[in-house]
Amino acid sequence: MSRASNGNEGKLHAGLIELGISGSEAAQYGKKLLAYVKELQLFNSAYDLTAAKTEDDIIVRHVLDSLSARSELLKLKERILKSRGATDTNAPPDINPANKTNDPAGGHFVIADIGSGGGLPGIPLAITMPDTHFVLAERMSKRCAFLENCAAILGLKNVRVQNVEAERIEPNSFDIAVFRAFRPLDKKMLKVLLRTLKDGGVLAAYKAKRSKIEEEAANALSVLNCGSAHGIEIVPLHVPFLEDRERHLLIIPSLQ
């Protein structure tokens, strides 16, 4: 391994610790995350997965950025399950592609990465949340092939890839739908995404400056047909080694 790679391995480990992941887990997850970074670099030119070119950029601006919302997503999961009087099990997931039901994880709590592209934020989240089921929804078949290959190489048994446009996702499929670097949240797309949620579910959008989020939050209020905040939250995120960038998580509740 090169000196640069060794340095980036240390940076990734430090970033994971800073995000609240324990030392032993940071070491375990770090190996898979670095393997994923290598896959992104290897196939980026063929599949146009990310604009980042260097290993350092991918680790900081994509992997750690994706993981900056991990603690909030865990809180949302706990809150949603509590509101239903339910708990999620740690049983091995049923993510066989032959499963044709609307529930992609056989009754388990499901987080979907909509417009997953190269697997961001879905794959870093799935690596560091092994007891949670993830669906990576992507419309481009060649990128789906990349995602399936990554899931196999990394041994991510909690991941299922769906080759589907957002507009064609079955209703009531997911508990949380996340997206990053996705198209702007206009009213039409909000309605499309909200219909994918189960009762009590939420959308969680990775966003930048708060000033630019206000319009999207206003669109959400209009779609939800309410004049108050109605559970909409704008949560500041911290990305290690990226202190100069403003990052937020926009949380929008389901229509039910």
N, C-alpha and C positions, 0 to 999 in steps of 0.2 A: 504493500500500500504506500502511496506517495506521501510526502510530508504534508502536502495540501490536504489530502484526504484525511490524514491523521488529525490535522488541525480542525477540519470540519467535523470530524467525529466527536472531538472534544467540545466544539461549539454546540453541536446538536444535543449532546448529553447535558451540557450546562443549561441549554434552553428548555429541555424537558424538566429538569429539576426546578427551574424558575417558574414553570407552568404548574407546579404542584405534583408532579409525578415522582414517586419515590425512587431512591437510588437503584434498587434492584430491578424495579420495573423499567426505569429509564435505560438501564443497560440492555435489558431484554428487548424492549421496543425499539431501541436505537439501532440494533442490528438489522431488523426488518425495515425500518425507515430508510436506512442507508442503502439497503438492497433495492428498495423502491426507487430511490433517487437515481441509482445506476440504470434502472430500467427506463426511467424518464429520459435520461441522457442518451441512452442507446437508441431509443425509438423516436425521439423528438423530431428529427428531421423528416422522417417518413410519415408521421402521423400528425405533425403540427400540434403538439401537446401543450407547450408552454413557450412564452417569449423569453423566459430566463435561460441563459446560456451556461453559466458557471454553476458548479456544485454548490458554492456558497450561496448564490442567489436562490437556487432551488430550495435549499435547506431553510433559509431565513424567510424569504418572501412567499414561499409556498407551503412547505411542510410546517414550520412553526406558526405561520399565519393561520393555516388550517386548524392547528391544535389550540390556537388562542381561545376558541369558543368551547373547548372540551368540557371545562368545569361547568359552564353555563348549561350545556346540553345535558350533562349528568343531573343537574338540579332540575331542569325541565322534565326529564324522564321521571325522576322521583315525584315531582309535583303532579304530573299527569296520572301516574299510576295511583297515587294517593287519592286523587279526586275521583277515581273509579273504584276505589276500595279494592285494588288489585295489586299483585306483585308480579314481577317478571321472574322467570326461572332461568337457571344457568344450564339447562339441558341442551345437548347438541342441537343446533338448528336444523330445521327441515328446509333446505334451500335447493332441493333438486329441481332443475329446470322443468322436469315433467309435471311438477305441481302446478295445475292450471287454475287453482282457486284464486280469488281476489286477494287473499292474504298471503303475501310473499314469504312469510316466515312461520306458517302453521300456527297462528294464534299468539305468537310472541310480539313483544314491543319492537317496532320497526322504525328505523331512521332511514330516510331516503336522501340521496344526493342527486338532485335534479340537474340535468345538463352536466353530468360528471366530467366529461372531457377526458383528461388524463388521470382522473381519480382524485381530484382535489375539490373539496376537502375529504371526500368519502374514505379513501384508502388510509391516510394517516389516522383518521378517527377510528376506523375499524381495527387498525393495528393496536391502538391504545385503549380501545373499549371492547375487548374480546368477548364479553358477555352480552353484548348488544348486537342485534341483527341489523345489517345494512343492505339496502338496495341501491345500486348504482345505475341510474336511469340515463341513458345516452342515445341520441338519435342516429349517430354515425356508426355504421357497422364496423368500420376498421378500428375505431376507437374502442368499441365494445370488445373486439378481439384482443386488443392490448390490455384492457381491464381484466378480462377473463384469464389471460396469461399471467398477469400480476397476482391475481388472487390465488392461482394455482402455485406459482413459484413461492409466494410468501406464506402459503398454507393458511389462507384466511377462510376458514370454514363458516364464518359468520357473514359472508358476502355473497350476494347474488347480483348478477348483471342483467339488466333489461334493455334490450335494443328497442327503444320506444321514444316517440316525441312526447313532450309534456302534455300536449293536448289530448293524447290517446291513452294516457294512464288511467287505469280503472279507478272509479270513485271509491272513497273510503278505504284506501290502501295503506296509508302510513300514519304513524303517530306523530312523527316530526319530519318535516321536509326542509332540508338545508340546501342552500345554493350559494355559489361564490363565482364572481365574474360571469354572472348570468345576465340576460337581457334586462333592461330597465323594468321596474315593477309598475307598469301601467295598469289601469283598471281591468282590462281584458285578461292580461296574464295573471293578475291576482285571483280572479275568479277561477281560472284554469287550475292554479296551484292549490287554492283553498278547497276545491272539490276533491282533491286527492287525499285529504286528511280524514282520519277517523274522528268520531265525536270526541271533543276535548283536546284534539291535536293542535299543533302550532306550526307555522312557518318560521324559519330562522334564517335570515338573510345576512350574509357577510357584507358589510358596507364600509365606506371610508368616512368622509367628513360628515359630521352631524348636520351641518347646514344643508347638505344635499339630500339628507334622509327625510327632511321634513315634508317635502312634496310627496314622497312615496308613502309616508305615514298618513298624509291627508287622503291619498287615493284609497288607502286601506280603510279609513273611516267611512269613505263614501261607499265602498263595496260592502262593508259590514252594516251599512245603513244606520249609523249611529252618530251622534254629535259629540260624544265624550271619548275618552281615551280607549275605553272598552278593552282593557287588557293589553293594549299595544305598548311594548317596551322598547327603549333604545338603550342598550347596555354597552358601556365602553369596554373595549378589549385591549389587552396588553400583549404585544408581540415582542419577544426577546430579540435584542439587537436591531430593533426597528423603531426606536423611540421617536424618530422624526416623522413617522406616519400615523395619522389618526385613523383608528379602526373601531367599528361598532358592530354589534349584532342587533338587527331589527327583528323583533319578535311579534308575530301577528297571530292571534287566536283563530281557530276554525269558525266556520259560519254556524255550526250546530249550537 
